[in-house]
Amino acid sequence: MSSAHTIRSIQDNIALVIKGKTHVIEMAVVCLLARGHLLLEDVPGVGKTTLAHSLARSLDCSFKRIQFTSDLLPSDIVGVSMFNRQKQGFEFIPGPIFANVVLADEINRTTPKTQSSLLEAMSEAQVSVDNQTHPLEQPFMVIATQNPAEYHGTFPLPESQLDRFLMRLCIGYPALEEERKVLDRPHSLHPAETLEAVLSAREVLALQTRVDQVHMEESLTDYLLAIVQATRQSELLSLGVSTRGALGLSKAAKALAVVRGRDYCLPDDIKELAPSVLSHRVMLNRTHGMRTQSFEQAERMVLDIVETVPVPV
Amino acid sequence: MPFDQAFALSSVLLATTAFSGLVLAQSVPLWLVLPTAIILIVSLLHAGGVLFVRRAMAQVTVSPTLWNVLLIGAFVILLIDLTVVSRDLLPAGIHFLVVLLGIKLLTLQQRRDYRHLYAISLMAILASAALTTDAWYVPIFLLYLLAAVWTLLLYHLTQETAETPAVVTPTSTAACQTTFPSRITHRFFWLTNGTAVLTVTLTLAIFFLIPRIGAGVVQKTSGEALRTTGFSDRVDLGTIGLVKQDPQIVMRVELPDQPAVEKDRLYLRGLAYDQYNGQSWSHSGTRQRSLSLVAEGTFLARPAGSRPSDSLLGTIRQDILLETLDTAVLFAAPFAELVNGEFLTVQADAMSGLHLPFPPSSRIRYSVTSQVPQLVADERTASILAYPDSIRSHYLQVPVGSQQVADLAHRVSQQATTPFERTLAIQQHLLKNYRYSLETDTATLSHPLEEFLFTRKTGYCEHYAPAMVVMLRTVGIPARLVTGFLATEWNEYGGYFTVRQRDAHAWVEVYFPHSGWITMDPTPTVSAAVATSRWESIRRLGESLRLQWDRLFVRYSAKDQLAVVHGVREGSDALRERVSRWVSSLSAPISQVLSRLTRMVRTFQPGTLGLVTVVMVVGMALLLLMLRDRIGLWAATHLPTAHPQLAIVQLYTRMLRTVERHGLSKPPAATASEYARLVEQEWKAAGPMVANVTALYLQGRFSRTPLTPGELSRAAEQVGRLQSLTHVAR
């Protein structure tokens, strides 16, 4: 089966559950192929968890879900070292992070301390407990969800942590017809549970390697950098995109190329991904007195900036 | 060599050839030649990439303000030159041109500067074409053409490359240069030279064709000769009146030796008539005399020893361009001495009328030297003149029953004592007592003359002149009727008379034994009142331009062309000979060819060469402009480029330009696919083509593998279809 077919099948699979959200599904797959982590930010009940669940289900991979609460401890995520009487020594008991796909539900409900325990795992794909480093399984992907509507008892993610997510997506309410389809479905089983895996971990890794081989023409790199430069020089933003952000955009663009069945990037890939990949990495100059900036505001800002950068001919 | 460098080099070479042309024309003083030559050499070295020159030039930076000041200074000097020193536009203009050339060469930076340089070069080569007859001008001119072709092509190509930047960001300028290093390849080199040769060949072909085409077009209805009246064996009264309102041009008469005086009127004599039967005029004698040939193409018109030379007013030389008429008469000012033209034979009748054996089938050009007779002083006062018998027998005949006319003549001239006074009295009588009018139809009357003199008292030249002739004869003075043209329309721009059908005229020649036939005109000069409005003068300017065209191209007859072909062929024969006797004789045939070329150039009018230059350059530019799209398409798909992406990018840019002409320009921040969707929405017809080209472009531009030639030509085909779509839309 060709890679385009494989990817098509996984998208179709997820689409069985998440109705009418092909773009979000595609972005999630892009995230997976780009070895990135995904932040889903939306009001409750639009299918954030279900999306993560279906993605994990579609892969023949291990899947863990961590419900973040205010009393969650770092060890609840990465695992603990316990004394083993028989072996006369400490033994590491891996936490739920040791899985291929980890769903970090309501990530902003837990304390910064616990949130930062995710940090190392997300960027280095390894955890260190008691001076011991434990590599995580590959592929490894964190899908975090957070609820922007409630602010009581939440701890907004620090910039450093936000930067580690490749993309921030908003799912949004489904269209009326799609919503009807959701209601018409039999309720006996969680829909994601019915999904069958279409992709093995090995195949995912192969696809990820393929992404690395995607050709990005020199002028496209320049275009990407021009966009990043523009966010740094923009008067609307107090914080521009980091180099990690630029790297992430490049990776995501390559992944999107693979998803679309190409082995080379187009300017459209970069332009299309820029809002999702960059908007959570910038800080608006004026947030109109609000503590946190709204998702749409940042996305619009990034879009505006992208529209000022000439596309190479 | 990269395009940029080649472009600069060819531009400077263009300027160099133009400058050499000027120097060759010896129109540039030495003090101007030296610095300009130095500047040219430095510019050549600079453009050629000689390192130390580049470095030295980079050190010298002069502010643009200084150049502007210099320029203004040069202009002031031009004004001084124009008014005080040279007092002529051409030398002063050339000095200014050379200074301008030097300054431009030193300030070549933007493309605009290059364009200025080309304009200056063009003017320089034109000026030199107008001034030189040197054989060396030919190779320099050919070099100029070669350089011009190179420059035009490279200008276009570098422009194209400049218009397709990789990305417009500060970081990308370096990347851009490395992405598209366009260099001159072998194929490109030969292609361009081939284009130059083709251009010259085409232009020469056109140059040879234009006179042929001109013969058909300029001469209006081909094959149909202008109908004239009054120049046959018999002239009925009233026929000239029919053409008196026809503005059709019959001939143009230049007076090359004549200073700018007496340009108000010129009698161009056609035929004379001596017999009048009361209805019509005719020749009595039919004796034709072939003129003797004194040199090639030159005929002696004056019967030997016919007139004493002291009675001559002066010599008038006329260059006449005669349209195709239905008469064989050659018109000339009275009386022709020498006729020069490409005729096999010219005949003269007994009354000095010149004509060819048969009417010419095309317009003809000939020149005539005439001696204008003047009345000898003592014949003004002599009361009795002794007329020879031959004159008396021919020129005193009057129709039967003209007693009434005779009475009038006697009454009018009874005061006068001498024949000359009688002549004047009759002329004055006719001038004063009769009204000029063209609305007089006497052709059908049985006695037109009596009708005019006694009943209507209105008429025009065809009534006045015969009346005077008959009246003179009744009082014993030999006279004859002459028909021809009275040229009154002087074209001050071209320096010639325009003669129209309506200038057809009849007048009188009166005989005096010692002076010969003296021209007298009893007709009031009403017809000479030509409106001199501004329109008239503009029209005359156009007229003169047309004559120039005639002179430079249409006059370039088949015979002249054959002569050139002969010259070239003989030259090539000589060359072949030279090859066969390569060792023995080296110089003789070359000098033979050169001298032949010199002769060719000499026989050219300098203006011809200038005009040929204009035609060549303008034609070349037009050709390139017209074929720009096609050439670009072809070049994009066929020319080997250093970077395979360049081809599809050029095609895509071409497509963008085409769609932009339709009013749909691509926003800089829009990607190619977005733009294609926009076009799809806004301009449905172009949608599929744009979509196809865009798809190929995206693939060829951004993927690793370049497009195959098949895909490229498919893209080119789509762009071609799009272009034809816009042509249709326009």
Interface residues (C-beta under 8 A of the other chain):
Chain A: H215 E217 E218 S219 L220 D222 Y223 L225 A226 Q229 R262 D263 Y264 C265 L266 P267 D268 K271 V306 E307 T308 V309 P310 V311 P312 V313
Chain B: T164 P165 A166 V167 V168 T169 T171 S172 A175 T179 V649 Y652 T653 L656 P668 A669 A670 T671 A672 S673 E674 L698 R701 F702 S703 R704
